[in-house]
Amino acid sequence: MLSKNQISDYERDGFLVLRQQICEADIQRLERGLERNPPLDGTLYDATSLTYPEPGRYTLANNCLKDPDLSFLAEHSSIIPPVTELLGGEPRLTAFVIYDRTPGGSSIPGHNDYKRWRPVGSSMNWLFAITPFTDFDSKTGPLFVAPGSHHLQRITNNHERPLAVAPPNAPPPSSYIDPILKRGDLLLMNMHLWHKASGNSSATHRVGAFNKYCSSDAPPATGYFLYDDDVHDALSPETKSLLGVHSDKQIKTTRLLLTRKREDTEILLYNDPYRQLILPGGEAIPETAIADWDQGNFVASLHAAIRSQLKIEVPWVSYIGDFIEAEGLCRVYGYDLNQLGFPVEYDNAVWKTTREIKAKSTNLKWGYEPAALDLWLDPSITRGKALTQAQCRTNQYAF
């Protein structure tokens, strides 16, 4: 249990260091797991043309959690309780990442990690849990934080279901401090806190786990990273709920739950070639406008499909859930129409009320639409806005 002072310090400063939270035996176990799983599954911009261990930053992420000598850290009894307290809700693992900055690896400038195009950055309530495998000292490269800089964010609802985040003001360079992280410490860091890292000028690797957890009632706006079933099986029975989604099926399609408010909430359904009603959408195609290792954002392919089918362009969408569709999964997003659009008909589409959907009086092709609608209308879920990678290359805070 965290003390009241520790919680107060975290809320004020945006970070909290718990000294020697991970014992030496556990760090050594993690290192054995890392030996079997070299950090080569990332596509970070400064490692794409490198050969490990040339100077650079390398990552181990994705489904490496199926190795029990790594997965135990995600559910560690010294990490999950304080994470749960600070989130104020049941945690979900959005990323398990081990960073290896090899000797000569470059620095990272000041930034925060709320990002509307990334599964690991688009929740409205998430935090870092950082465990150094080595001392982050003046040689290997400190991780600097700017206390209180998380308060510079401005969050509004703009009279829409999902929340919006206004562009932040960067803290002054003089505000950064070195929390002096040592091997086995645990740094808990707010999603909006500004931080930076020095380059590695030592002869050793700078390695640490940079895991991310969101609250279960604040799912990533783009959707979760999809872990496979082996990762789920590697977790203990008590902590399997850490995974927001898991499946050996791939996300094959993406669809939009488009709603409008009349006397009852109405949903737009599209006629397929067999005259069955489905949500508009189509094939889920990964976007590569911003190279990164955390797949899950299918907003660009969804935009393309609804432009073709409905001749509309929505500025943002927000993740609802993943549902079985044919031989794969369908990633469903939501968007509420306001009253400002031009009143034209949508070709080959029909509006159905929530009563009709829940009464199953319509010829729904897949049958998951009522469950998706319930999730979209659930007032207890805090949602953000997801954008495409291409939108975010110019301004991730637009719309």
C-alpha positions, 0 to 999 in steps of 0.5 A, a space after each residue: 500500500 502506498 502512503 497518503 504522502 506518496 500518493 500526494 507526491 505522485 499527484 503533485 509531481 507526476 512521478 514516484 520512485 519506489 527504491 529497490 522495489 524489484 529484488 536482485 534475484 528477479 532482475 537476474 531472472 529478467 536478464 536470463 529471459 532477455 538473453 533468450 529474447 534479444 531486443 530485436 523486434 522493434 522498428 524504432 527509427 534509429 534502429 531500422 538500419 542498424 545491426 545489434 549491438 551497434 550504437 542505437 536504441 533497440 526494443 523487445 516488446 510485442 509477444 515476448 511475454 510468453 517467456 515466463 522469465 519476462 512475463 512475471 514482471 508484468 504481474 509483479 506483486 511489487 508493481 501491480 498494487 501501486 499501479 492500481 492505487 495510482 490509476 484508481 482502477 483495475 489495470 490493463 497492460 498496454 505495453 511490455 517493452 524492454 529498451 536496450 540503449 547500447 554503448 554510444 546510443 543517442 539521447 532522447 529530447 524532452 517529450 511526453 507520451 500521450 499520443 493519439 495514434 498509438 495503442 500505448 499512448 491514447 488512453 485517457 488514464 495510463 502510467 509508466 512502470 519503469 524498472 532499470 536493469 542497470 543504474 541510470 547514471 551519468 555514463 549510461 544515461 540518466 532518465 530526467 523528469 520535469 516535476 509537475 509538467 503533467 499539469 500543463 495538459 488541458 483536458 475538455 470534452 467539447 460536448 462530445 463523448 470522448 475527451 479532447 486534450 489540448 496541446 501542452 506547453 513544454 516545461 523549461 529546460 531548467 525544470 528537469 531533474 535526475 531521480 537517480 534511478 538504480 538497478 531494481 528501483 521502480 519509477 511510476 510516471 504519469 502519462 503526461 509527464 515530460 521526460 528525456 534521456 541522455 545518451 549512453 557514453 559508457 561501455 555497457 548496455 543501458 537496459 530497463 523495462 518500460 511497461 505501461 498500464 491503463 485503467 480498465 475503464 479508460 481503454 486506448 482510443 486506437 484499441 489495445 495491442 493484441 497479445 496472443 493466447 500464449 501470453 495470456 497462458 503465461 500469466 498467472 490465473 489471478 492476473 490474466 485480466 491484465 490483458 485487455 484483449 488476447 487472441 491467436 486470431 488476427 484483426 482482419 476487419 474494422 468497422 464504425 459504429 456511427 450513431 445519431 440522436 433522435 427520439 432514440 439513439 440510431 445506428 447506421 447499418 450498411 447493406 452487404 451484397 446478400 442484403 444483410 446489415 453490417 456496420 460500415 467498414 472493411 479490411 483492417 490494413 496497418 498504417 505505416 506513416 509513422 514507423 513503430 512497433 505497437 500495432 493496433 491502429 486501424 483508423 486509416 483503413 476505416 476512414 478509407 472504407 467509410 469514404 467509399 461506402 458512405 462518402 463521409 469523413 469523420 475527424 476522429 474515432 474511438 475504440 469500442 472493442 474487438 469482436 469475432 467476425 468470420 475467421 478473424 477479429 473485427 476492431 470496432 470504433 465509434 463516432 457520434 454524428 452532431 447536428 451540423 452535417 448536411 442532411 443527405 441520404 447515405 447510399 445503401 445504408 439504413 438507420 436503426 434504433 437501439 430498440 430495434 438493434 437490441 430486440 434483434 428485429 433486424 437482419 444483422 450479419 454478425 450479431 455483435 452489434 448490440 454488445 458494441 452499442 452497449 459498450 459505446 453508450 456505457 457512461 462509466 468508460 472514459 474515452 479519448 480520440 484516435 487519429 490516423 498516423 498521417 493526421 498525427 504527423 502534422 498535428 495530433 491535437 487537431 479536431 
